[in-house]
Amino acid sequence: MSGTTSTVPSTVGHRTGVADARHALRKIGYYTFCCLLLGFFSLPLLWMVFAPFDSTPTITASLPEFTLGNFQTLLDNPNAMRSLGNSVILAAGTGGLVVVLAALAAYALSRVRIPGRDALLYALLLLSSIVTGTAAMVPLFNLAFELHLIDSQLGVILVLSGGLLPSAIFILKDFMDGTPRSYEESAQVFGASPLQIVRHLVVPLVRPGLATIGVWSVAQVWGNFLVPFLLLRSPEKSPAAVVMYTFYTESGQPDLALISTFSLLYSLPVVLMFLFVSSRYGFRFHGGIKR
């Protein structure tokens, strides 16, 4: 009996040790995989950080031969810095229009009970996902031509806004549904109009949602190449995404000095905007009163 009793704890201890070893090996393998994955995706970012300061940048990430001449070459390019300003105009115009129209539409869909409301909302979201911008460019180009919006930044803003609105409305409706209706009823008792309720009561409660939609819209427009490339004809109106296409030689070889430097400047505004909004609102994906 004593021999059997002494054997059981040793067997249990052995199994516990084996389980702990397997658990440790799994954790080591998991963290090793995460480090390798992080390193793989970090290589392009490291290249973008170091290549602009390299006198002879290559496609490999390496310590640069420090120089600021690439920035001077970029400043001497007549279209580079102007294209960044054009990107700001298109992104700000589209983002502002999407936020305003999506907020009004989402509030109306959240508060007004109409037959087929949810089906309409899901249909808009589904069609916006299926009929992409590439597939719709021929009718959009014809529409812009008929409205005399070719080579117009306003035409680009309207086309991009129309493509982003269904998803923006769908996202904002959840925020609108989370706002207490009792606040609106109290405001109506004091004679507030619907627009005053939206401006002074609803908008402050759904600011995280509006910030999320604003950053998302700006990011979508900032990197959009196809729509400005097809609708804009004048080089002085082209955004940065289109102008970057010109940093290639006639034989198709990339000018890595210009591309790397311009890519660094091109990415900074969106990154800074994301960090600012994230620190301010934290991208809380819920509406209404803060929990």
C-alpha positions in Angstrom: 0.0 0.0 0.0 2.8 2.4 0.9 4.6 1.7 -2.5 1.4 2.3 -4.4 0.7 5.5 -2.5 4.1 6.9 -3.2 3.9 6.1 -6.9 0.7 8.1 -7.5 2.1 11.5 -6.5 5.2 10.9 -8.6 3.0 10.0 -11.6 0.9 13.1 -11.1 3.9 15.3 -10.7 5.5 13.8 -13.9 2.3 14.5 -15.9 2.1 18.0 -14.5 5.7 18.6 -15.5 5.1 17.4 -19.1 2.0 19.6 -19.4 3.9 22.6 -18.2 6.7 21.9 -20.7 4.2 21.6 -23.5 2.6 24.8 -22.5 5.9 26.6 -22.4 6.9 25.3 -25.8 3.5 26.4 -27.2 4.1 29.9 -25.8 7.6 30.0 -27.2 6.4 28.9 -30.6 3.6 31.5 -30.5 5.8 34.4 -29.6 8.4 33.3 -32.1 5.8 33.2 -34.9 4.5 36.7 -33.8 8.0 38.1 -33.9 8.7 36.7 -37.3 5.3 38.0 -38.6 6.0 41.4 -37.1 9.5 41.5 -38.6 8.1 40.6 -42.0 5.5 43.4 -42.1 8.0 45.9 -40.5 10.5 45.6 -43.4 8.5 47.9 -45.8 8.1 50.5 -43.0 11.8 50.4 -42.2 12.6 50.9 -45.8 10.2 53.9 -46.0 11.9 55.4 -42.9 15.5 54.9 -44.0 15.4 55.2 -47.8 14.6 58.9 -48.0 17.8 59.7 -46.1 20.0 57.4 -48.3 22.0 59.0 -51.1 21.6 55.8 -53.2 18.5 54.0 -52.0 17.8 50.5 -53.1 14.9 48.1 -52.7 16.6 46.6 -49.6 16.3 48.0 -46.1 19.7 49.0 -44.9 21.4 51.7 -42.9 21.5 54.8 -45.1 24.4 57.0 -46.3 22.8 60.0 -44.7 21.8 62.9 -47.0 19.0 65.4 -47.2 19.4 65.9 -51.0 16.4 63.7 -51.7 14.1 66.2 -50.0 15.6 69.1 -52.0 15.1 67.1 -55.2 11.5 66.5 -54.2 10.9 70.2 -53.4 12.3 71.1 -56.9 9.7 68.9 -58.5 6.9 71.3 -59.6 4.0 68.9 -59.1 5.0 67.1 -55.9 4.2 69.5 -53.1 1.2 70.9 -55.1 -0.2 67.4 -55.3 -0.2 67.1 -51.5 -2.3 70.2 -51.3 -4.7 68.7 -53.9 -5.0 65.6 -51.8 -5.8 67.6 -48.8 -8.6 69.4 -50.7 -10.1 66.2 -52.0 -9.8 64.3 -48.7 -11.2 67.2 -46.6 -14.0 67.9 -49.0 -15.0 64.3 -49.2 -14.6 63.6 -45.5 -16.7 66.7 -44.6 -19.4 65.9 -47.1 -19.6 62.2 -46.0 -19.7 63.0 -42.3 -22.5 65.6 -42.7 -24.7 63.6 -45.1 -24.2 60.3 -43.3 -25.0 61.9 -39.9 -28.3 63.3 -41.2 -29.3 60.1 -43.1 -28.3 57.9 -40.2 -30.3 60.0 -37.7 -33.4 59.9 -40.0 -33.1 56.1 -40.5 -32.7 55.7 -36.7 -35.7 57.8 -35.7 -38.2 57.5 -38.5 -40.1 54.3 -38.8 -40.7 53.5 -42.5 -41.6 50.2 -44.1 -38.6 48.4 -45.4 -36.1 50.7 -43.6 -33.7 47.9 -42.5 -33.9 46.2 -45.9 -33.1 49.5 -47.7 -30.1 50.0 -45.4 -28.7 46.5 -46.0 -29.4 46.8 -49.7 -27.4 50.0 -49.9 -24.5 48.4 -48.1 -24.7 45.2 -50.2 -24.7 47.2 -53.5 -21.9 49.4 -52.4 -19.8 46.3 -51.7 -20.7 44.4 -54.9 -20.6 47.3 -57.3 -17.1 48.6 -56.7 -15.7 51.8 -58.0 -13.8 50.0 -60.8 -17.0 48.3 -62.1 -18.9 51.5 -61.9 -16.3 53.8 -63.5 -17.9 53.8 -67.0 -21.3 55.1 -65.9 -19.7 57.4 -63.4 -17.5 58.8 -66.1 -20.5 59.3 -68.4 -22.4 61.0 -65.6 -19.5 63.3 -64.8 -19.2 64.2 -68.5 -22.9 65.0 -68.8 -22.7 67.2 -65.7 -19.5 69.0 -67.0 -17.5 67.7 -64.0 -14.6 66.3 -65.9 -11.3 67.8 -64.8 -13.1 69.2 -61.8 -12.1 68.5 -58.2 -15.8 68.9 -57.2 -16.6 66.0 -59.5 -14.1 63.8 -57.8 -15.4 64.8 -54.4 -19.0 63.9 -55.4 -18.1 60.6 -56.9 -16.0 59.5 -53.9 -18.6 60.7 -51.5 -21.3 58.7 -53.2 -19.2 55.5 -52.9 -18.5 56.0 -49.2 -21.9 57.1 -48.0 -23.7 53.7 -47.8 -21.1 52.2 -45.5 -20.8 55.5 -43.5 -24.6 55.6 -42.9 -24.6 51.9 -41.9 -21.9 52.5 -39.3 -23.3 55.8 -37.9 -26.8 54.3 -37.5 -25.5 52.1 -34.7 -24.3 55.2 -32.9 -27.6 57.0 -33.5 -29.5 54.1 -32.1 -27.5 54.3 -28.9 -28.5 57.9 -28.1 -31.3 58.2 -25.5 -34.6 59.5 -27.1 -35.7 61.0 -23.8 -33.1 63.8 -24.3 -34.6 64.6 -27.7 -38.1 64.6 -26.2 -37.1 67.0 -23.5 -35.5 69.3 -26.2 -38.7 69.2 -28.2 -40.7 70.3 -25.2 -38.6 73.5 -25.1 -39.3 74.1 -28.8 -36.1 72.8 -30.4 -36.3 72.0 -34.1 -35.0 68.7 -35.5 -31.9 70.3 -36.9 -31.2 72.0 -33.6 -31.6 68.6 -31.8 -29.1 67.0 -34.2 -26.6 69.9 -33.9 -26.7 70.5 -30.2 -27.7 67.2 -28.7 -27.1 64.2 -31.0 -23.8 65.3 -32.6 -22.0 65.8 -29.2 -23.1 62.3 -28.2 -21.9 60.5 -31.3 -18.6 62.4 -31.8 -16.6 59.1 -31.6 -18.6 57.8 -34.5 -18.2 61.0 -36.5 -14.5 60.9 -35.9 -14.3 57.3 -37.0 -16.2 58.1 -40.2 -14.1 61.1 -40.8 -10.8 59.3 -40.5 -12.0 56.4 -42.5 -13.3 58.7 -45.3 -10.0 60.7 -45.4 -7.9 57.5 -45.5 -10.0 56.1 -48.4 -9.7 59.2 -50.4 -6.0 59.8 -49.6 -5.0 56.6 -51.2 -7.5 56.6 -54.1 -5.8 56.5 -57.5 -8.4 55.4 -60.0 -11.1 58.1 -59.7 -8.8 61.1 -59.8 -6.7 59.5 -62.6 -9.8 59.1 -64.8 -11.7 62.3 -64.0 -8.8 64.9 -63.7 -7.0 66.0 -66.8 -4.8 68.9 -65.6 -1.6 67.9 -63.9 -1.9 70.9 -61.5 -5.1 69.4 -60.1 -3.8 65.8 -59.6 -3.5 64.5 -56.1 -0.5 62.8 -54.6 -1.6 59.3 -55.4 -1.6 60.1 -59.1 1.5 62.2 -59.1 3.5 59.4 -57.5 2.7 57.4 -60.7 4.9 59.9 -62.6 8.0 59.1 -60.6 9.0 56.4 -63.1 11.3 56.7 -66.1 10.0 56.1 -69.6 11.3 52.5 -69.4 9.3 51.9 -66.3 12.2 52.0 -63.8 11.2 53.7 -60.4 13.1 56.7 -59.1 13.6 55.2 -55.6 14.9 58.5 -54.2 11.8 60.4 -55.2 9.4 57.6 -54.4 10.7 56.9 -51.0 10.9 60.6 -50.0 7.5 61.3 -51.3 6.0 58.2 -49.7 7.3 59.4 -46.3 5.7 62.8 -46.7 2.6 61.3 -48.2 1.9 59.0 -45.2 2.6 61.4 -42.4 -0.7 63.4 -42.5 -2.9 60.3 -42.3 -0.8 58.7 -39.5 -0.8 61.9 -37.5 -4.6 62.3 -38.0 -5.2 58.7 -36.8 -3.0 59.2 -33.7 -4.8 62.4 -32.8 -8.3 61.1 -33.2 -7.4 57.8 -31.5 -5.9 59.7 -28.5 -8.9 62.0 -28.4 -11.8 59.5 -28.8 -10.2 56.1 -28.7 -12.4 54.8 -31.6 -15.0 53.5 -29.2 -17.4 51.6 -31.4 -20.6 52.4 -29.5 -22.8 55.4 -29.5 -24.9 57.2 -26.9 -23.8 58.0 -23.4 -20.3 57.0 -22.3 -20.4 53.7 -20.4 
